[in-house]
Amino acid sequence: MSVAQATPATAFASNRAWRLSPQVALREEAFGALAYHYGNRRLVFLKSRALVAVVTALEAYPTASAAVEAHVPAADRARYVQALARLAGSGVIDEA
């Protein structure tokens, strides 16, 4: 799993509610998805179907951590939280 062309988030809090930004369109691909941000024109690759599942489900959970816990095995959760932080830094997800 990796997120290309993203910068680390400085204020990502996994204990808060997050959502896919309304300015982002996801296009599912065999490897995961492409995320295009219409505001900043960034194209970000989500190279994991599990990451796509977490990102699309974020709004249904009270916190980002809860979404990760529901979709990701315990051993991999820290990596997914880091990936969400990078997505927040690139504007793909934002606080709900």
C-alpha positions in Angstrom: 0.0 0.0 0.0 1.3 3.4 -0.8 0.0 6.9 -1.7 2.0 8.5 -4.4 2.4 12.3 -4.7 1.1 13.0 -1.3 2.7 15.0 1.5 2.6 14.1 5.2 -0.3 15.7 7.1 0.7 17.9 10.0 -2.6 17.9 11.8 -4.2 14.5 11.1 -6.0 13.2 14.2 -7.3 9.7 13.8 -9.7 10.2 16.7 -11.8 12.7 14.7 -14.3 12.2 12.0 -13.0 12.4 8.4 -14.5 12.1 4.9 -13.6 11.9 1.3 -13.3 15.5 0.2 -16.3 16.7 -1.9 -13.7 18.1 -4.4 -12.2 14.6 -5.0 -13.3 12.0 -7.5 -12.2 8.4 -7.1 -11.8 6.1 -10.1 -11.5 2.5 -9.1 -8.7 0.6 -10.8 -7.3 -2.9 -10.6 -4.6 -1.8 -8.2 -6.9 0.4 -6.0 -8.0 3.8 -7.2 -7.0 7.1 -8.7 -8.1 10.2 -6.7 -8.3 13.5 -8.5 -8.7 16.7 -6.5 -10.4 19.3 -8.6 -9.3 22.1 -6.4 -5.6 21.6 -6.2 -5.4 19.4 -9.4 -3.5 16.7 -7.6 -3.7 13.1 -8.8 -3.1 10.6 -6.0 -2.8 6.8 -6.4 -4.4 4.6 -3.8 -2.5 1.4 -4.3 -4.6 -0.8 -2.2 -8.3 -1.9 -2.4 -8.4 -2.0 1.4 -7.3 1.7 1.5 -10.0 2.6 -1.0 -12.6 0.7 1.2 -11.5 2.7 4.3 -11.5 6.0 2.4 -15.0 5.5 1.0 -16.3 4.3 4.3 -14.8 7.1 6.5 -18.0 9.2 6.6 -20.0 6.2 8.1 -17.7 6.0 11.2 -17.3 8.5 14.1 -13.5 8.5 13.8 -10.9 7.5 11.2 -9.6 5.0 13.7 -13.0 3.3 13.8 -13.1 3.0 10.0 -9.6 1.5 10.0 -10.5 -1.0 12.7 -13.6 -2.1 10.8 -11.7 -2.7 7.5 -8.1 -3.5 8.3 -6.5 -6.4 10.2 -4.9 -5.3 13.5 -1.3 -5.9 12.3 -1.7 -3.4 9.4 -3.7 -0.6 11.1 -0.7 1.7 11.8 0.2 1.7 8.1 -3.3 2.6 7.1 -3.5 5.5 9.7 -0.2 6.8 8.2 -1.7 6.5 4.7 -4.8 8.4 5.8 -2.5 11.1 7.3 -0.8 11.5 3.9 -4.2 11.6 2.2 -5.2 14.4 4.5 -2.1 16.3 3.7 -2.9 16.1 0.0 -6.5 17.2 0.5 -8.0 13.8 -0.6 -9.7 13.5 2.8 -10.8 16.3 5.2 -12.4 16.6 8.6 -16.1 16.0 8.5 
